[in-house]
Amino acid sequence: MFLDEVQNTSPGLQAKLLRVVEEGCFERVGGSETMAVDVRIVAASNRMLESCVESGSFRRDLFYRLNIVSVYVPALRERRGDIVPLAEHFLDVFSARHGLRRPRLSPEAAASLCAGTWGGNVRQLENVIEQAVVLSNAQELTPDHLRLTDASGPDEAPAGSFADALRHAARAAVENALKLTDGNRKRAAEVLGISRSALYARMREFGLDQRPG
């Protein structure tokens, strides 16, 4: 059982987790029968759990139960040799997922990716690559195809620009999907990974052509 961002669990849930770890049993919500479970727990945290224990937000007894074998994963900016291989992997994943031609990563684009500080780590890189795959129609990605406005850290983006950037990216994604599918709404929705009704809502929001297609 994988517990992601375990530091955010509530005190009540921490008590229940402790019982599962110590006794290997639990009751379902609304049930009265005690059920046995045999699981191996892998927990991940983006904060040092020791500091959470000291601040009182995480149970000390649960921490010692979970902290049997610890693996520290450095931030992405501390292992820049992983950035390009991860980007290439995400190009494979998202090109296949969206049914699009897989673009190449140009040397200049790779250099731009490696230059970022990546405050959001791998998830931020994943989002950047997915946007580039969906929004571009190029055989080779250049730095212009990569939306790296916050890759140097969240504090360096202009104030008030985040919502505008999201809206611009969403409109560009819809327009590009419609262009790639020659205006086929059903296929465009599939490319975007949303329902057709959600696509029409976005088209109304952005003032795009509403004629059937």
mmCIF file of the C-alpha atoms, coordinates in Angstrom:
data_MODEL
# 
_entry.id   MODEL 
# 
loop_
_atom_site.group_PDB 
_atom_site.id 
_atom_site.type_symbol 
_atom_site.label_atom_id 
_atom_site.label_alt_id 
_atom_site.label_comp_id 
_atom_site.label_asym_id 
_atom_site.label_entity_id 
_atom_site.label_seq_id 
_atom_site.pdbx_PDB_ins_code 
_atom_site.Cartn_x 
_atom_site.Cartn_y 
_atom_site.Cartn_z 
_atom_site.occupancy 
_atom_site.B_iso_or_equiv 
_atom_site.pdbx_formal_charge 
_atom_site.auth_seq_id 
_atom_site.auth_comp_id 
_atom_site.auth_asym_id 
_atom_site.auth_atom_id 
_atom_site.pdbx_PDB_model_num 
ATOM 1   C CA . MET A 1 1   ? 0.000   0.000  0.000   1.00 0.00 ? 1   MET A CA 1 
ATOM 2   C CA . PHE A 1 2   ? 1.474   3.321  -1.109  1.00 0.00 ? 2   PHE A CA 1 
ATOM 3   C CA . LEU A 1 3   ? 0.783   6.364  1.068   1.00 0.00 ? 3   LEU A CA 1 
ATOM 4   C CA . ASP A 1 4   ? 1.687   9.498  -0.866  1.00 0.00 ? 4   ASP A CA 1 
ATOM 5   C CA . GLU A 1 5   ? 2.293   12.768 1.021   1.00 0.00 ? 5   GLU A CA 1 
ATOM 6   C CA . VAL A 1 6   ? 1.679   10.938 4.281   1.00 0.00 ? 6   VAL A CA 1 
ATOM 7   C CA . GLN A 1 7   ? 2.562   14.104 6.214   1.00 0.00 ? 7   GLN A CA 1 
ATOM 8   C CA . ASN A 1 8   ? -0.834  15.544 5.241   1.00 0.00 ? 8   ASN A CA 1 
ATOM 9   C CA . THR A 1 9   ? -2.909  12.820 6.915   1.00 0.00 ? 9   THR A CA 1 
ATOM 10  C CA . SER A 1 10  ? -5.213  13.940 9.712   1.00 0.00 ? 10  SER A CA 1 
ATOM 11  C CA . PRO A 1 11  ? -4.598  12.932 13.343  1.00 0.00 ? 11  PRO A CA 1 
ATOM 12  C CA . GLY A 1 12  ? -7.598  10.575 13.187  1.00 0.00 ? 12  GLY A CA 1 
ATOM 13  C CA . LEU A 1 13  ? -6.322  8.827  10.090  1.00 0.00 ? 13  LEU A CA 1 
ATOM 14  C CA . GLN A 1 14  ? -2.839  8.588  11.582  1.00 0.00 ? 14  GLN A CA 1 
ATOM 15  C CA . ALA A 1 15  ? -4.309  6.699  14.560  1.00 0.00 ? 15  ALA A CA 1 
ATOM 16  C CA . LYS A 1 16  ? -6.061  4.281  12.207  1.00 0.00 ? 16  LYS A CA 1 
ATOM 17  C CA . LEU A 1 17  ? -2.900  3.765  10.176  1.00 0.00 ? 17  LEU A CA 1 
ATOM 18  C CA . LEU A 1 18  ? -0.977  3.053  13.350  1.00 0.00 ? 18  LEU A CA 1 
ATOM 19  C CA . ARG A 1 19  ? -3.434  0.311  14.239  1.00 0.00 ? 19  ARG A CA 1 
ATOM 20  C CA . VAL A 1 20  ? -3.111  -1.250 10.782  1.00 0.00 ? 20  VAL A CA 1 
ATOM 21  C CA . VAL A 1 21  ? 0.688   -1.190 11.059  1.00 0.00 ? 21  VAL A CA 1 
ATOM 22  C CA . GLU A 1 22  ? 0.794   -2.535 14.614  1.00 0.00 ? 22  GLU A CA 1 
ATOM 23  C CA . GLU A 1 23  ? -2.104  -5.000 14.649  1.00 0.00 ? 23  GLU A CA 1 
ATOM 24  C CA . GLY A 1 24  ? -2.767  -5.682 10.967  1.00 0.00 ? 24  GLY A CA 1 
ATOM 25  C CA . CYS A 1 25  ? -6.518  -5.104 11.281  1.00 0.00 ? 25  CYS A CA 1 
ATOM 26  C CA . PHE A 1 26  ? -9.211  -2.488 10.670  1.00 0.00 ? 26  PHE A CA 1 
ATOM 27  C CA . GLU A 1 27  ? -12.971 -1.995 10.403  1.00 0.00 ? 27  GLU A CA 1 
ATOM 28  C CA . ARG A 1 28  ? -14.650 -0.722 7.275   1.00 0.00 ? 28  ARG A CA 1 
ATOM 29  C CA . VAL A 1 29  ? -16.504 2.568  7.421   1.00 0.00 ? 29  VAL A CA 1 
ATOM 30  C CA . GLY A 1 30  ? -19.959 1.803  8.784   1.00 0.00 ? 30  GLY A CA 1 
ATOM 31  C CA . GLY A 1 31  ? -19.033 -1.793 9.573   1.00 0.00 ? 31  GLY A CA 1 
ATOM 32  C CA . SER A 1 32  ? -18.462 -3.605 12.841  1.00 0.00 ? 32  SER A CA 1 
ATOM 33  C CA . GLU A 1 33  ? -16.476 -6.609 11.645  1.00 0.00 ? 33  GLU A CA 1 
ATOM 34  C CA . THR A 1 34  ? -12.739 -6.510 12.294  1.00 0.00 ? 34  THR A CA 1 
ATOM 35  C CA . MET A 1 35  ? -10.830 -7.457 9.159   1.00 0.00 ? 35  MET A CA 1 
ATOM 36  C CA . ALA A 1 36  ? -7.272  -8.721 9.006   1.00 0.00 ? 36  ALA A CA 1 
ATOM 37  C CA . VAL A 1 37  ? -4.882  -7.330 6.422   1.00 0.00 ? 37  VAL A CA 1 
ATOM 38  C CA . ASP A 1 38  ? -1.351  -8.256 5.403   1.00 0.00 ? 38  ASP A CA 1 
ATOM 39  C CA . VAL A 1 39  ? 0.230   -5.403 3.489   1.00 0.00 ? 39  VAL A CA 1 
ATOM 40  C CA . ARG A 1 40  ? 3.607   -3.840 2.943   1.00 0.00 ? 40  ARG A CA 1 
ATOM 41  C CA . ILE A 1 41  ? 3.456   -0.076 3.374   1.00 0.00 ? 41  ILE A CA 1 
ATOM 42  C CA . VAL A 1 42  ? 5.508   2.383  1.362   1.00 0.00 ? 42  VAL A CA 1 
ATOM 43  C CA . ALA A 1 43  ? 5.070   5.981  2.506   1.00 0.00 ? 43  ALA A CA 1 
ATOM 44  C CA . ALA A 1 44  ? 6.291   9.117  0.761   1.00 0.00 ? 44  ALA A CA 1 
ATOM 45  C CA . SER A 1 45  ? 6.566   12.678 2.019   1.00 0.00 ? 45  SER A CA 1 
ATOM 46  C CA . ASN A 1 46  ? 7.739   15.921 0.434   1.00 0.00 ? 46  ASN A CA 1 
ATOM 47  C CA . ARG A 1 47  ? 8.728   17.177 3.880   1.00 0.00 ? 47  ARG A CA 1 
ATOM 48  C CA . MET A 1 48  ? 11.093  15.800 6.471   1.00 0.00 ? 48  MET A CA 1 
ATOM 49  C CA . LEU A 1 49  ? 8.797   13.823 8.773   1.00 0.00 ? 49  LEU A CA 1 
ATOM 50  C CA . GLU A 1 50  ? 11.150  14.438 11.705  1.00 0.00 ? 50  GLU A CA 1 
ATOM 51  C CA . SER A 1 51  ? 10.241  18.135 11.569  1.00 0.00 ? 51  SER A CA 1 
ATOM 52  C CA . CYS A 1 52  ? 6.539   17.246 11.392  1.00 0.00 ? 52  CYS A CA 1 
ATOM 53  C CA . VAL A 1 53  ? 6.966   15.108 14.510  1.00 0.00 ? 53  VAL A CA 1 
ATOM 54  C CA . GLU A 1 54  ? 8.709   17.951 16.330  1.00 0.00 ? 54  GLU A CA 1 
ATOM 55  C CA . SER A 1 55  ? 5.962   20.398 15.353  1.00 0.00 ? 55  SER A CA 1 
ATOM 56  C CA . GLY A 1 56  ? 3.297   17.975 16.583  1.00 0.00 ? 56  GLY A CA 1 
ATOM 57  C CA . SER A 1 57  ? 1.548   17.532 13.229  1.00 0.00 ? 57  SER A CA 1 
ATOM 58  C CA . PHE A 1 58  ? 2.637   13.902 12.831  1.00 0.00 ? 58  PHE A CA 1 
ATOM 59  C CA . ARG A 1 59  ? 2.486   11.127 15.425  1.00 0.00 ? 59  ARG A CA 1 
ATOM 60  C CA . ARG A 1 60  ? 5.871   10.110 16.775  1.00 0.00 ? 60  ARG A CA 1 
ATOM 61  C CA . ASP A 1 61  ? 4.841   6.465  17.250  1.00 0.00 ? 61  ASP A CA 1 
ATOM 62  C CA . LEU A 1 62  ? 3.572   6.215  13.662  1.00 0.00 ? 62  LEU A CA 1 
ATOM 63  C CA . PHE A 1 63  ? 6.765   7.831  12.387  1.00 0.00 ? 63  PHE A CA 1 
ATOM 64  C CA . TYR A 1 64  ? 8.941   5.191  14.092  1.00 0.00 ? 64  TYR A CA 1 
ATOM 65  C CA . ARG A 1 65  ? 6.679   2.417  12.798  1.00 0.00 ? 65  ARG A CA 1 
ATOM 66  C CA . LEU A 1 66  ? 7.008   3.660  9.231   1.00 0.00 ? 66  LEU A CA 1 
ATOM 67  C CA . ASN A 1 67  ? 10.658  4.703  9.366   1.00 0.00 ? 67  ASN A CA 1 
ATOM 68  C CA . ILE A 1 68  ? 12.186  1.245  8.959   1.00 0.00 ? 68  ILE A CA 1 
ATOM 69  C CA . VAL A 1 69  ? 14.023  1.734  5.679   1.00 0.00 ? 69  VAL A CA 1 
ATOM 70  C CA . SER A 1 70  ? 14.389  5.321  4.474   1.00 0.00 ? 70  SER A CA 1 
ATOM 71  C CA . VAL A 1 71  ? 15.204  6.369  0.919   1.00 0.00 ? 71  VAL A CA 1 
ATOM 72  C CA . TYR A 1 72  ? 15.997  10.032 0.297   1.00 0.00 ? 72  TYR A CA 1 
ATOM 73  C CA . VAL A 1 73  ? 15.210  11.205 -3.242  1.00 0.00 ? 73  VAL A CA 1 
ATOM 74  C CA . PRO A 1 74  ? 16.965  14.498 -4.063  1.00 0.00 ? 74  PRO A CA 1 
ATOM 75  C CA . ALA A 1 75  ? 15.026  17.302 -5.732  1.00 0.00 ? 75  ALA A CA 1 
ATOM 76  C CA . LEU A 1 76  ? 15.052  17.201 -9.521  1.00 0.00 ? 76  LEU A CA 1 
ATOM 77  C CA . ARG A 1 77  ? 17.332  20.250 -9.686  1.00 0.00 ? 77  ARG A CA 1 
ATOM 78  C CA . GLU A 1 78  ? 19.888  18.235 -7.694  1.00 0.00 ? 78  GLU A CA 1 
ATOM 79  C CA . ARG A 1 79  ? 19.951  15.426 -10.274 1.00 0.00 ? 79  ARG A CA 1 
ATOM 80  C CA . ARG A 1 80  ? 19.946  17.220 -13.589 1.00 0.00 ? 80  ARG A CA 1 
ATOM 81  C CA . GLY A 1 81  ? 21.157  14.123 -15.384 1.00 0.00 ? 81  GLY A CA 1 
ATOM 82  C CA . ASP A 1 82  ? 17.645  12.708 -14.932 1.00 0.00 ? 82  ASP A CA 1 
ATOM 83  C CA . ILE A 1 83  ? 15.824  15.623 -16.569 1.00 0.00 ? 83  ILE A CA 1 
ATOM 84  C CA . VAL A 1 84  ? 16.290  14.730 -20.240 1.00 0.00 ? 84  VAL A CA 1 
ATOM 85  C CA . PRO A 1 85  ? 15.694  10.952 -19.799 1.00 0.00 ? 85  PRO A CA 1 
ATOM 86  C CA . LEU A 1 86  ? 12.502  11.751 -17.879 1.00 0.00 ? 86  LEU A CA 1 
ATOM 87  C CA . ALA A 1 87  ? 11.421  14.222 -20.564 1.00 0.00 ? 87  ALA A CA 1 
ATOM 88  C CA . GLU A 1 88  ? 11.994  11.606 -23.273 1.00 0.00 ? 88  GLU A CA 1 
ATOM 89  C CA . HIS A 1 89  ? 9.948   9.111  -21.264 1.00 0.00 ? 89  HIS A CA 1 
ATOM 90  C CA . PHE A 1 90  ? 7.069   11.565 -20.871 1.00 0.00 ? 90  PHE A CA 1 
ATOM 91  C CA . LEU A 1 91  ? 7.176   12.291 -24.611 1.00 0.00 ? 91  LEU A CA 1 
ATOM 92  C CA . ASP A 1 92  ? 6.580   8.582  -25.218 1.00 0.00 ? 92  ASP A CA 1 
ATOM 93  C CA . VAL A 1 93  ? 3.803   8.395  -22.630 1.00 0.00 ? 93  VAL A CA 1 
ATOM 94  C CA . PHE A 1 94  ? 1.800   11.449 -23.649 1.00 0.00 ? 94  PHE A CA 1 
ATOM 95  C CA . SER A 1 95  ? 2.181   11.005 -27.391 1.00 0.00 ? 95  SER A CA 1 
ATOM 96  C CA . ALA A 1 96  ? 0.711   7.516  -27.038 1.00 0.00 ? 96  ALA A CA 1 
ATOM 97  C CA . ARG A 1 97  ? -1.977  8.630  -24.582 1.00 0.00 ? 97  ARG A CA 1 
ATOM 98  C CA . HIS A 1 98  ? -3.254  11.440 -26.803 1.00 0.00 ? 98  HIS A CA 1 
ATOM 99  C CA . GLY A 1 99  ? -2.763  9.590  -30.088 1.00 0.00 ? 99  GLY A CA 1 
ATOM 100 C CA . LEU A 1 100 ? -0.346  12.176 -31.401 1.00 0.00 ? 100 LEU A CA 1 
ATOM 101 C CA . ARG A 1 101 ? 2.899   12.018 -33.322 1.00 0.00 ? 101 ARG A CA 1 
ATOM 102 C CA . ARG A 1 102 ? 5.861   11.883 -30.965 1.00 0.00 ? 102 ARG A CA 1 
ATOM 103 C CA . PRO A 1 103 ? 8.039   14.977 -31.394 1.00 0.00 ? 103 PRO A CA 1 
ATOM 104 C CA . ARG A 1 104 ? 11.793  15.000 -30.969 1.00 0.00 ? 104 ARG A CA 1 
ATOM 105 C CA . LEU A 1 105 ? 13.413  17.020 -28.224 1.00 0.00 ? 105 LEU A CA 1 
ATOM 106 C CA . SER A 1 106 ? 15.846  19.507 -29.744 1.00 0.00 ? 106 SER A CA 1 
ATOM 107 C CA . PRO A 1 107 ? 19.223  20.128 -28.067 1.00 0.00 ? 107 PRO A CA 1 
ATOM 108 C CA . GLU A 1 108 ? 18.115  23.689 -27.321 1.00 0.00 ? 108 GLU A CA 1 
ATOM 109 C CA . ALA A 1 109 ? 14.909  22.460 -25.655 1.00 0.00 ? 109 ALA A CA 1 
ATOM 110 C CA . ALA A 1 110 ? 16.864  19.924 -23.633 1.00 0.00 ? 110 ALA A CA 1 
ATOM 111 C CA . ALA A 1 111 ? 19.212  22.674 -22.494 1.00 0.00 ? 111 ALA A CA 1 
ATOM 112 C CA . SER A 1 112 ? 16.248  24.844 -21.461 1.00 0.00 ? 112 SER A CA 1 
ATOM 113 C CA . LEU A 1 113 ? 14.810  22.010 -19.409 1.00 0.00 ? 113 LEU A CA 1 
ATOM 114 C CA . CYS A 1 114 ? 18.142  21.395 -17.702 1.00 0.00 ? 114 CYS A CA 1 
ATOM 115 C CA . ALA A 1 115 ? 18.483  25.087 -16.863 1.00 0.00 ? 115 ALA A CA 1 
ATOM 116 C CA . GLY A 1 116 ? 15.300  25.231 -14.773 1.00 0.00 ? 116 GLY A CA 1 
ATOM 117 C CA . THR A 1 117 ? 15.228  24.917 -10.995 1.00 0.00 ? 117 THR A CA 1 
ATOM 118 C CA . TRP A 1 118 ? 12.002  22.841 -11.037 1.00 0.00 ? 118 TRP A CA 1 
ATOM 119 C CA . GLY A 1 119 ? 10.336  23.810 -7.802  1.00 0.00 ? 119 GLY A CA 1 
ATOM 120 C CA . GLY A 1 120 ? 7.555   21.317 -8.632  1.00 0.00 ? 120 GLY A CA 1 
ATOM 121 C CA . ASN A 1 121 ? 10.054  18.507 -9.283  1.00 0.00 ? 121 ASN A CA 1 
ATOM 122 C CA . VAL A 1 122 ? 9.073   15.606 -11.570 1.00 0.00 ? 122 VAL A CA 1 
ATOM 123 C CA . ARG A 1 123 ? 5.370   16.455 -11.600 1.00 0.00 ? 123 ARG A CA 1 
ATOM 124 C CA . GLN A 1 124 ? 6.143   19.919 -12.946 1.00 0.00 ? 124 GLN A CA 1 
ATOM 125 C CA . LEU A 1 125 ? 8.340   18.438 -15.668 1.00 0.00 ? 125 LEU A CA 1 
ATOM 126 C CA . GLU A 1 126 ? 5.564   15.980 -16.493 1.00 0.00 ? 126 GLU A CA 1 
ATOM 127 C CA . ASN A 1 127 ? 3.068   18.821 -16.916 1.00 0.00 ? 127 ASN A CA 1 
ATOM 128 C CA . VAL A 1 128 ? 5.441   20.844 -19.095 1.00 0.00 ? 128 VAL A CA 1 
ATOM 129 C CA . ILE A 1 129 ? 6.007   17.909 -21.451 1.00 0.00 ? 129 ILE A CA 1 
ATOM 130 C CA . GLU A 1 130 ? 2.307   17.023 -21.672 1.00 0.00 ? 130 GLU A CA 1 
ATOM 131 C CA . GLN A 1 131 ? 1.471   20.633 -22.557 1.00 0.00 ? 131 GLN A CA 1 
ATOM 132 C CA . ALA A 1 132 ? 4.168   20.652 -25.220 1.00 0.00 ? 132 ALA A CA 1 
ATOM 133 C CA . VAL A 1 133 ? 2.872   17.411 -26.741 1.00 0.00 ? 133 VAL A CA 1 
ATOM 134 C CA . VAL A 1 134 ? -0.764  18.552 -26.807 1.00 0.00 ? 134 VAL A CA 1 
ATOM 135 C CA . LEU A 1 135 ? -0.265  22.175 -27.798 1.00 0.00 ? 135 LEU A CA 1 
ATOM 136 C CA . SER A 1 136 ? 2.442   21.844 -30.441 1.00 0.00 ? 136 SER A CA 1 
ATOM 137 C CA . ASN A 1 137 ? 2.213   20.260 -33.848 1.00 0.00 ? 137 ASN A CA 1 
ATOM 138 C CA . ALA A 1 138 ? 5.942   20.185 -34.496 1.00 0.00 ? 138 ALA A CA 1 
ATOM 139 C CA . GLN A 1 139 ? 8.224   17.313 -35.356 1.00 0.00 ? 139 GLN A CA 1 
ATOM 140 C CA . GLU A 1 140 ? 10.849  18.793 -33.044 1.00 0.00 ? 140 GLU A CA 1 
ATOM 141 C CA . LEU A 1 141 ? 10.268  20.653 -29.798 1.00 0.00 ? 141 LEU A CA 1 
ATOM 142 C CA . THR A 1 142 ? 12.171  23.885 -29.329 1.00 0.00 ? 142 THR A CA 1 
ATOM 143 C CA . PRO A 1 143 ? 12.339  26.127 -26.246 1.00 0.00 ? 143 PRO A CA 1 
ATOM 144 C CA . ASP A 1 144 ? 9.394   28.086 -27.695 1.00 0.00 ? 144 ASP A CA 1 
ATOM 145 C CA . HIS A 1 145 ? 7.192   24.988 -27.338 1.00 0.00 ? 145 HIS A CA 1 
ATOM 146 C CA . LEU A 1 146 ? 8.002   24.574 -23.646 1.00 0.00 ? 146 LEU A CA 1 
ATOM 147 C CA . ARG A 1 147 ? 5.997   26.601 -21.148 1.00 0.00 ? 147 ARG A CA 1 
ATOM 148 C CA . LEU A 1 148 ? 8.727   27.219 -18.621 1.00 0.00 ? 148 LEU A CA 1 
ATOM 149 C CA . THR A 1 149 ? 7.357   30.396 -17.052 1.00 0.00 ? 149 THR A CA 1 
ATOM 150 C CA . ASP A 1 150 ? 7.558   28.877 -13.557 1.00 0.00 ? 150 ASP A CA 1 
ATOM 151 C CA . ALA A 1 151 ? 10.419  26.414 -14.114 1.00 0.00 ? 151 ALA A CA 1 
ATOM 152 C CA . SER A 1 152 ? 12.809  28.772 -12.355 1.00 0.00 ? 152 SER A CA 1 
ATOM 153 C CA . GLY A 1 153 ? 10.711  28.786 -9.201  1.00 0.00 ? 153 GLY A CA 1 
ATOM 154 C CA . PRO A 1 154 ? 7.234   29.931 -8.214  1.00 0.00 ? 154 PRO A CA 1 
ATOM 155 C CA . ASP A 1 155 ? 8.404   33.291 -6.871  1.00 0.00 ? 155 ASP A CA 1 
ATOM 156 C CA . GLU A 1 156 ? 9.811   34.424 -10.217 1.00 0.00 ? 156 GLU A CA 1 
ATOM 157 C CA . ALA A 1 157 ? 6.538   34.465 -12.150 1.00 0.00 ? 157 ALA A CA 1 
ATOM 158 C CA . PRO A 1 158 ? 4.890   37.892 -12.540 1.00 0.00 ? 158 PRO A CA 1 
ATOM 159 C CA . ALA A 1 159 ? 2.147   38.511 -9.978  1.00 0.00 ? 159 ALA A CA 1 
ATOM 160 C CA . GLY A 1 160 ? -1.342  37.733 -11.254 1.00 0.00 ? 160 GLY A CA 1 
ATOM 161 C CA . SER A 1 161 ? -0.090  35.875 -14.327 1.00 0.00 ? 161 SER A CA 1 
ATOM 162 C CA . PHE A 1 162 ? -0.874  32.320 -13.249 1.00 0.00 ? 162 PHE A CA 1 
ATOM 163 C CA . ALA A 1 163 ? -4.636  32.362 -13.926 1.00 0.00 ? 163 ALA A CA 1 
ATOM 164 C CA . ASP A 1 164 ? -4.076  34.125 -17.261 1.00 0.00 ? 164 ASP A CA 1 
ATOM 165 C CA . ALA A 1 165 ? -1.458  31.564 -18.226 1.00 0.00 ? 165 ALA A CA 1 
ATOM 166 C CA . LEU A 1 166 ? -3.800  28.681 -17.384 1.00 0.00 ? 166 LEU A CA 1 
ATOM 167 C CA . ARG A 1 167 ? -6.625  30.215 -19.409 1.00 0.00 ? 167 ARG A CA 1 
ATOM 168 C CA . HIS A 1 168 ? -4.315  30.848 -22.360 1.00 0.00 ? 168 HIS A CA 1 
ATOM 169 C CA . ALA A 1 169 ? -2.993  27.281 -22.200 1.00 0.00 ? 169 ALA A CA 1 
ATOM 170 C CA . ALA A 1 170 ? -6.513  25.829 -22.002 1.00 0.00 ? 170 ALA A CA 1 
ATOM 171 C CA . ARG A 1 171 ? -7.714  27.838 -25.009 1.00 0.00 ? 171 ARG A CA 1 
ATOM 172 C CA . ALA A 1 172 ? -4.624  26.909 -27.012 1.00 0.00 ? 172 ALA A CA 1 
ATOM 173 C CA . ALA A 1 173 ? -5.135  23.235 -26.130 1.00 0.00 ? 173 ALA A CA 1 
ATOM 174 C CA . VAL A 1 174 ? -8.756  23.315 -27.322 1.00 0.00 ? 174 VAL A CA 1 
ATOM 175 C CA . GLU A 1 175 ? -7.887  25.149 -30.531 1.00 0.00 ? 175 GLU A CA 1 
ATOM 176 C CA . ASN A 1 176 ? -5.001  22.802 -31.262 1.00 0.00 ? 176 ASN A CA 1 
ATOM 177 C CA . ALA A 1 177 ? -7.118  19.695 -30.621 1.00 0.00 ? 177 ALA A CA 1 
ATOM 178 C CA . LEU A 1 178 ? -9.810  20.963 -32.983 1.00 0.00 ? 178 LEU A CA 1 
ATOM 179 C CA . LYS A 1 179 ? -7.172  21.732 -35.601 1.00 0.00 ? 179 LYS A CA 1 
ATOM 180 C CA . LEU A 1 180 ? -5.546  18.307 -35.275 1.00 0.00 ? 180 LEU A CA 1 
ATOM 181 C CA . THR A 1 181 ? -8.926  16.578 -35.676 1.00 0.00 ? 181 THR A CA 1 
ATOM 182 C CA . ASP A 1 182 ? -10.199 18.819 -38.486 1.00 0.00 ? 182 ASP A CA 1 
ATOM 183 C CA . GLY A 1 183 ? -12.955 20.142 -36.238 1.00 0.00 ? 183 GLY A CA 1 
ATOM 184 C CA . ASN A 1 184 ? -14.228 16.713 -35.134 1.00 0.00 ? 184 ASN A CA 1 
ATOM 185 C CA . ARG A 1 185 ? -15.620 17.495 -31.669 1.00 0.00 ? 185 ARG A CA 1 
ATOM 186 C CA . LYS A 1 186 ? -15.799 13.885 -30.500 1.00 0.00 ? 186 LYS A CA 1 
ATOM 187 C CA . ARG A 1 187 ? -12.199 13.167 -31.472 1.00 0.00 ? 187 ARG A CA 1 
ATOM 188 C CA . ALA A 1 188 ? -10.984 16.521 -30.098 1.00 0.00 ? 188 ALA A CA 1 
ATOM 189 C CA . ALA A 1 189 ? -12.550 15.705 -26.732 1.00 0.00 ? 189 ALA A CA 1 
ATOM 190 C CA . GLU A 1 190 ? -10.766 12.340 -26.758 1.00 0.00 ? 190 GLU A CA 1 
ATOM 191 C CA . VAL A 1 191 ? -7.443  14.003 -27.542 1.00 0.00 ? 191 VAL A CA 1 
ATOM 192 C CA . LEU A 1 192 ? -7.941  16.394 -24.626 1.00 0.00 ? 192 LEU A CA 1 
ATOM 193 C CA . GLY A 1 193 ? -9.070  13.623 -22.295 1.00 0.00 ? 193 GLY A CA 1 
ATOM 194 C CA . ILE A 1 194 ? -12.380 15.356 -21.466 1.00 0.00 ? 194 ILE A CA 1 
ATOM 195 C CA . SER A 1 195 ? -16.051 14.727 -22.203 1.00 0.00 ? 195 SER A CA 1 
ATOM 196 C CA . ARG A 1 196 ? -17.707 16.261 -25.248 1.00 0.00 ? 196 ARG A CA 1 
ATOM 197 C CA . SER A 1 197 ? -19.939 18.382 -22.989 1.00 0.00 ? 197 SER A CA 1 
ATOM 198 C CA . ALA A 1 198 ? -16.834 19.708 -21.221 1.00 0.00 ? 198 ALA A CA 1 
ATOM 199 C CA . LEU A 1 199 ? -15.327 20.542 -24.614 1.00 0.00 ? 199 LEU A CA 1 
ATOM 200 C CA . TYR A 1 200 ? -18.444 22.481 -25.636 1.00 0.00 ? 200 TYR A CA 1 
ATOM 201 C CA . ALA A 1 201 ? -18.366 24.348 -22.315 1.00 0.00 ? 201 ALA A CA 1 
ATOM 202 C CA . ARG A 1 202 ? -14.760 25.365 -22.984 1.00 0.00 ? 202 ARG A CA 1 
ATOM 203 C CA . MET A 1 203 ? -15.632 26.406 -26.540 1.00 0.00 ? 203 MET A CA 1 
ATOM 204 C CA . ARG A 1 204 ? -18.449 28.626 -25.223 1.00 0.00 ? 204 ARG A CA 1 
ATOM 205 C CA . GLU A 1 205 ? -16.110 30.081 -22.612 1.00 0.00 ? 205 GLU A CA 1 
ATOM 206 C CA . PHE A 1 206 ? -13.497 30.958 -25.249 1.00 0.00 ? 206 PHE A CA 1 
ATOM 207 C CA . GLY A 1 207 ? -16.017 32.111 -27.884 1.00 0.00 ? 207 GLY A CA 1 
ATOM 208 C CA . LEU A 1 208 ? -15.054 29.414 -30.368 1.00 0.00 ? 208 LEU A CA 1 
ATOM 209 C CA . ASP A 1 209 ? -17.207 28.159 -33.236 1.00 0.00 ? 209 ASP A CA 1 
ATOM 210 C CA . GLN A 1 210 ? -20.205 26.226 -31.845 1.00 0.00 ? 210 GLN A CA 1 
ATOM 211 C CA . ARG A 1 211 ? -21.454 24.763 -35.102 1.00 0.00 ? 211 ARG A CA 1 
ATOM 212 C CA . PRO A 1 212 ? -21.777 20.932 -35.026 1.00 0.00 ? 212 PRO A CA 1 
ATOM 213 C CA . GLY A 1 213 ? -18.699 19.071 -36.075 1.00 0.00 ? 213 GLY A CA 1 
# 
